[in-house]
Amino acid sequence: VEFAIIGLVLILGTVGTIEVGRALFLSNELAHAADRAARAVMLNFDIAESDLTDAVRDQDLLTGLVPANLQVASTLTASNARFRNVELTYQFTPMVSNLTIGSVTLTATRMVAK
């Protein structure tokens, strides 16, 4: 009987730790993809958003991220259009959806100078 109580807590703690680790891994991968997007903007400041999205969603460079769930937005800043913001968002959905509150939006933003 005692193990049924302790076992449930241990299993929930283990699954929770795995999910937090997975979220941190995907957040790191999203930051890496944002760095690649910033690099693409540095090489060609006037790159079209569709080309930027294609460069970021390259299947060979995304580890763990589902390309279809990755959203890329790029905007020019108001200060004489000398900077370009690149924002990547990703919907993280835990594997054990019954034990969680739902999906979490991960974001990574980079500002690139002209």
C-alpha positions as CSV (number, residue, x, y, z in Angstrom):
1,V,0.0,0.0,0.0
2,E,2.8,2.4,0.9
3,F,4.5,1.7,-2.4
4,A,1.3,2.6,-4.3
5,I,1.4,6.1,-2.8
6,I,5.2,6.6,-3.0
7,G,5.4,5.0,-6.5
8,L,2.8,7.4,-7.9
9,V,4.8,10.4,-6.6
10,L,8.0,9.0,-8.0
11,I,6.6,8.3,-11.4
12,L,5.0,11.8,-11.6
13,G,8.2,13.4,-10.5
14,T,10.2,11.4,-13.1
15,V,7.8,12.2,-15.9
16,G,7.8,15.9,-14.9
17,T,11.6,16.0,-14.8
18,I,11.7,14.5,-18.3
19,E,9.2,17.0,-19.7
20,V,11.0,20.0,-18.2
21,G,14.3,18.7,-19.7
22,R,12.6,18.2,-23.0
23,A,11.2,21.8,-22.9
24,L,14.7,23.2,-22.1
25,F,16.2,21.2,-25.0
26,L,13.6,22.5,-27.4
27,S,14.1,26.0,-26.1
28,N,17.8,25.7,-26.8
29,E,17.1,24.4,-30.3
30,L,14.8,27.3,-30.9
31,A,17.5,29.7,-29.8
32,H,19.9,28.0,-32.3
33,A,17.3,28.4,-35.1
34,A,16.9,32.1,-34.2
35,D,20.7,32.5,-34.4
36,R,20.6,30.9,-37.9
37,A,17.8,33.3,-38.9
38,A,19.8,36.2,-37.6
39,R,22.8,35.0,-39.6
40,A,20.7,34.8,-42.7
41,V,19.4,38.4,-42.2
42,M,23.0,39.6,-41.7
43,L,24.0,38.1,-45.0
44,N,21.0,39.5,-46.8
45,F,19.2,42.2,-44.9
46,D,16.4,42.4,-47.5
47,I,15.7,38.7,-47.5
48,A,12.0,37.8,-48.1
49,E,10.2,36.4,-45.1
50,S,9.3,33.2,-47.0
51,D,13.0,32.6,-47.8
52,L,13.9,33.3,-44.2
53,T,11.2,30.8,-43.1
54,D,12.6,28.2,-45.5
55,A,16.1,28.7,-44.2
56,V,15.1,28.3,-40.6
57,R,12.9,25.3,-41.3
58,D,15.7,23.3,-42.9
59,Q,15.0,19.7,-41.9
60,D,18.6,18.8,-41.5
61,L,19.3,21.5,-39.0
62,L,16.2,21.1,-36.7
63,T,16.7,18.6,-34.0
64,G,13.6,17.8,-32.1
65,L,11.6,20.7,-33.5
66,V,8.7,20.0,-35.8
67,P,9.1,22.4,-38.8
68,A,5.4,22.8,-39.3
69,N,5.0,24.1,-35.7
70,L,7.8,26.7,-36.0
71,Q,6.5,30.2,-36.8
72,V,8.9,32.8,-38.2
73,A,8.1,36.5,-38.1
74,S,10.4,39.3,-39.2
75,T,9.7,43.1,-38.9
76,L,11.7,46.2,-39.4
77,T,12.0,48.6,-36.5
78,A,10.6,52.1,-36.6
79,S,14.0,53.8,-36.2
80,N,14.9,54.4,-39.8
81,A,14.6,50.7,-40.6
82,R,18.1,50.1,-39.5
83,F,17.2,47.1,-37.4
84,R,15.3,44.0,-38.2
85,N,13.6,41.8,-35.5
86,V,13.4,38.1,-36.1
87,E,11.0,36.3,-33.8
88,L,10.5,32.5,-33.7
89,T,7.7,30.9,-31.8
90,Y,7.1,27.2,-31.2
91,Q,4.2,25.4,-29.5
92,F,5.6,22.9,-27.0
93,T,3.1,20.2,-26.2
94,P,4.2,17.8,-23.4
95,M,4.1,14.1,-24.3
96,V,1.9,13.2,-21.4
97,S,-0.9,15.6,-22.1
98,N,-3.3,14.2,-19.5
99,L,-1.1,15.3,-16.6
100,T,-0.4,18.9,-17.8
101,I,-2.2,22.2,-18.3
102,G,-1.7,22.2,-22.1
103,S,0.8,23.6,-24.5
104,V,3.4,26.2,-23.8
105,T,4.6,28.8,-26.4
106,L,8.4,29.0,-26.6
107,T,9.9,32.2,-28.2
108,A,13.3,33.4,-29.3
109,T,13.9,36.9,-30.6
110,R,17.0,38.4,-32.3
111,M,17.6,42.0,-33.4
112,V,19.9,42.4,-36.4
113,A,21.5,45.7,-37.5
114,K,21.7,46.7,-41.1
